[in-house]
Amino acid sequence: MRTSNYLYERCRRLAGMSLDELRVRTAQEFTKRWDLALCRLGLPLLKEDSWPLPHFSDSFFFKRDEVPRIADVLGKRVPEVVEQIIDQAEQICRHRFDLLGYKGIDYGQEIDWHSDAVHGKCAPRLPWFQIRYLDFAQVGDAKIIWELSRHQHLVTLAKAYRLTGEERYSKELFQQWYDWKGQNPYCVGINWASSLEVAFRSLSWLWVWYLLDGCSNLPSRFSKDLRHSLILNARHIERFLSTYFSPNTHLLGEGVGLFFIGTLLHGCQSAARWKALGWTTVLKEAQRQVRPDGAHFEQSTYYHTYAVDFFIHARILAGLNGITVPVHLDRTIEKMLDVLHSFGSAGPVPRFGDDDGGRVFDPRRNRSEHLLDPLATGAVLFNRSDFKSLVGDIREETIWLLGSHSVRRFDEVDSNKSTFKSFALRSAGVYAMCHSGPARHQFVIDAGPQGTGLAGHGHGDALSVQLTLDGYPMLIDPGTFVYADTFERDLFRGTASHNTVQIDGMSQAEPREPFKWRYLPKVTVERWLTNPVFDFFIGSHDGYARLKDPVRHQRYIFYLKSHFWLVHDVLRGAAFHKLDLSWHLAPGSLSSISGGAIFVSAEQREALALLSTGSSHYAARLLQGWHSPTYGNRERCPIFRISSQTQLPASFATLLIPLEEPTGFNGTLQPFEGEQTGVSVRAYTYSTAAGSTQHMVFADAAGSWQLGGLVSDARFLYYSIGNANRLQQFALCDGSHLEIDGELLFKATDVVPQFNWVSQENTSHLSHSSELSAALV
């Protein structure tokens, strides 16, 4: 049965390939075996006698004589970074490595470059294309092996040598480089199995050369051996580009690797071709992988930063080598930086999708708070005061990329904060409800596609949300944790680990392999309104349409700015289903209260009340879950979960209230009952200890309705009554009239998208979406 399924999948995959894909894949399969035959016969892969050995260009990010100046600037401007580099170099000399989220991994006296030292496994020394690198039983976690063999730690050793002059750092570097070469002959081993990893390694080797060029302790053969190795790497990348295998950041990174080698190696016959192919790939992928609003198409904020790092490095090197940089590339980079700026304006960047754990420059800066690093370089490149204001100070990376004078250029950029307000990235499907009061609030909604293609780095998180209060994450995404363990992989990317509704214990999409899904949901954004007083969102998805009784999840979100969010979930179907609504909170304390829970952040700085109610009987539980801040690392975090076994249609409502003090809160959230006519509506009342009541009514469709003493045709209605039983405020969306207890309060000639009225002592304030004919009675 397994064999027949395998053959069916292979035939189905072949039938879906274009002629060009068939040509490329066939050529790659032949080339793998041809190279292996040459290696086994002892025949040369590179015909060195046919061209003179190339030399290195002097047009890198910095010139040889500038390295001492940069080292001096680093010591004065970011002395803590210099200390970290030296500390890391000491660890590396003892063969202890920080890889991804793992700290101080001990590789022993003799490094095995094929070893996953975390799990005690070693990849077989087979031809690279025969290694099943996603098979944990065979190799362990390939990412750990690959991360070490990216050789970014060799760059750390080179920097430590230039900062201190201590030759033991450079000696350790050369010893490890030649040891790696000896253990990894071409064609053999897992370290040739990914062209992206070969590209990363090439970038590291180039950084090593330009950091050490001119140093007296360079081994006599190192320059020749390095150039030979880079040519072999470029040959491999070119022949095994991820054009169809993984045309995302893999292809982009491979293009950058080819571009660097082709640009910096002069005198090699193939260099011009590699340079052209690499640059063309970078430009093409900038247009293909980045959505019109500037978001990367992987639907992952970590991969977004990963991609913008590649683009920035390639763009700067191109300029230094007299290559015309198209306007569209600069625009793409700046838009991608705008996205990071928008996400990071309230605190750490909220994460969607996979967290790869790696970085292009410094792999240790791989937490959410580090994802804003590119803004420092962007502030200088594009003279952006808002980028500078948010990132605070220049980064080490910027100084190396733009030279010692970049500090002066950074300081000369004005430091002005941009307006912090709600925003939408419509092509990415991300909507953010924001408030810029004394404490910044940001509530981010993921209503976009799960990813691109098979959504390999996307999660089952349609309509999930995240919340940051005054710089502190409150509602969070779980992260990734690992790729290699199937159970953990599916747990962290599954729907139950996100702030949305799970039905019948199933994810919105069905996980197949570590980087594949079936039945990807289609998300529809039905309404997005924003104004200075409130924001309103309606979205739905069909992820559970594959069930025997198809179910559609619709989510309404109302934000009364600076006060609270009301999340109204409607599950439309006809049969009995198990419903689980999860709220994943950052590390901190979660305690039960009547009708909900109170969460206090680990820093004791922020608190959040969660009140819940539903259309049928439900159980609320306080659970312990997992959160992964970086790949390979996980921490316990609390979960507030609401569960029900009920017949559909059904609904939940959750009120999220920022608190100044976590003690003494005793608000309640209850369904608002009353006789109904017309369009079906669901309504809720939030009552405070001060005696005020706030009512929210959600209509299932357009049209007139009546609920008790309320008469309207609004798709959404909010109104509040003070403790003196006086109307304080009302707001409506997509309505033309409102009557409360027989009194006509609002009437327009046509349906208006949004309208708001606020009583301010003896006066009132009106706001609406456009010019309209309306009467307020």
Protein Blocks (a to p, Z undefined) as FASTA:
>chain_A
ZZmmmmmmmmmmmmmpcfklmmmmmmmmmmmmmmmmmmmnopafbdfklpccddddfbbf
bdfklmmmmmmmmmmmmmmlmmmmmmmmmmmmnopacehjbghiaebjbdcfkbcfknop
acddddfklpcfklmklnopaklmmmmmnommmmmmmmmmmmnopaklmmmmmmmmmmmm
mmmcghiajklmpmklmmmmmmmmmmmmmmmgoiaklcfklmmmmmmmmmmmmmmmmmmc
cklmmgcfkmmmmmmmmmmmmmmmghiaklmmmmmmmmmmmmmmmmmmpcfkopafklpa
klmmmmmmmmmmmmmmmmmnopacdfklmmmmmmmmmmmmmmmmnoccddehjdehpafk
lmmlmcfklmmmmmmmmmmmnopaklmmmnopacfklmmmnojklmmmmmmpccdddddd
ddddfknopacdddfbfbdcdddddfbdfbehjlmmbccfehiacddeehiafbdcebjo
paklmklmmmmmmmklpccddeehiafbdcfbfmbcehiacdddfbdcddfkbccddddd
fklmmpmbacdddddddddehiaccdddddddfbdcdddddddddeddddddehiacddd
fklmaccddddddfbdcddddddddddfbghiacddddddddddddddddddddddddfb
lghiacdcdddddddehjdddddddddfkopacdddddfbgcdddehjbccfbfbdcddd
dfkopafbdcdehiabdceehiafbdcfbdcfbdcdddehjaccdddfbdcddddZZ
